[in-house]
Amino acid sequence: MSENIMTTVAYVQENDFDALIANETLTVVDFTASWCGPCRKISPLMDQLAEEFPDKATVVKLDIDQAKAIAKKYAVRSIPAVLMFKAGETVENIVGVKPYETFSEAVSKHS
């Protein structure tokens, strides 16, 4: 695979969310919003995560404006928030702009 191909992490729809996080594979959910400046800073990091761990994690984005009930259910009060789920359980919650290593180490730890 060529190094310059960037995957763009897909947005998950509210009605697909529960089925997605119920998976045994680690699911990384970037809680984001179009108006959120800091969210744009971590977006390329999520793309990098998806590229680096294609067999270990499913990386998706969730627009909190489109999925208010899910954001509320998981007490997401501040974005960007990256939650990691395994078999329906939250195993990691990283809030704010963090270096790539914070996310990649969390994926390695839980996958």
KAZI-V342239 format. One record per backbone hydrogen bond with DSSP energy under -0.5 kcal/mol. CO is the residue of the C=O (numbers start at 1). NH is the residue of the N-H. E is the energy in kcal/mol with one decimal. If there is no record, write none. Layout:
# KAZI-V342239
((CO & NH & E) (CO & NH & E))
This chain:
# KAZI-V342239
((2 & 5 & -1.2) (4 & 6 & -0.6) (7 & 9 & -0.7) (10 & 61 & -2.4) (13 & 16 & -1.7) (13 & 17 & -0.8) (14 & 17 & -0.9) (14 & 18 & -0.5) (16 & 20 & -2.0) (17 & 21 & -2.5) (18 & 22 & -1.2) (20 & 23 & -1.1) (21 & 88 & -3.0) (23 & 87 & -2.7) (26 & 28 & -0.5) (26 & 58 & -2.6) (27 & 29 & -0.6) (27 & 85 & -2.9) (28 & 30 & -0.6) (28 & 60 & -2.9) (29 & 31 & -0.9) (29 & 83 & -2.4) (30 & 32 & -0.6) (30 & 62 & -2.7) (31 & 81 & -1.5) (32 & 64 & -2.9) (33 & 36 & -1.6) (35 & 37 & -0.8) (36 & 40 & -1.1) (37 & 40 & -0.8) (37 & 41 & -0.9) (38 & 42 & -1.1) (39 & 43 & -1.1) (40 & 44 & -0.6) (42 & 46 & -1.9) (43 & 47 & -1.9) (44 & 48 & -2.2) (45 & 49 & -2.3) (46 & 50 & -2.3) (47 & 51 & -1.9) (48 & 52 & -2.6) (49 & 53 & -2.3) (51 & 54 & -0.6) (53 & 56 & -0.7) (53 & 57 & -2.2) (56 & 26 & -0.9) (57 & 59 & -0.6) (58 & 28 & -3.2) (58 & 60 & -0.5) (60 & 30 & -2.8) (61 & 12 & -3.0) (62 & 32 & -2.7) (62 & 64 & -0.7) (63 & 66 & -1.0) (63 & 67 & -1.3) (67 & 71 & -2.1) (68 & 72 & -2.4) (69 & 73 & -2.5) (70 & 74 & -2.0) (71 & 76 & -3.0) (72 & 75 & -1.7) (75 & 77 & -1.0) (80 & 96 & -3.6) (81 & 31 & -3.2) (81 & 83 & -0.6) (82 & 94 & -2.9) (83 & 29 & -3.4) (84 & 91 & -3.3) (84 & 92 & -1.3) (85 & 27 & -2.9) (86 & 89 & -2.0) (89 & 86 & -2.4) (89 & 91 & -0.5) (92 & 84 & -2.6) (93 & 95 & -0.6) (94 & 82 & -3.3) (96 & 98 & -0.6) (99 & 102 & -1.4) (99 & 103 & -0.9) (100 & 103 & -0.6) (100 & 104 & -2.6) (101 & 105 & -2.7) (102 & 106 & -1.3) (103 & 107 & -2.2) (104 & 108 & -2.4) (105 & 109 & -2.3) (106 & 110 & -1.8) (107 & 111 & -1.6))
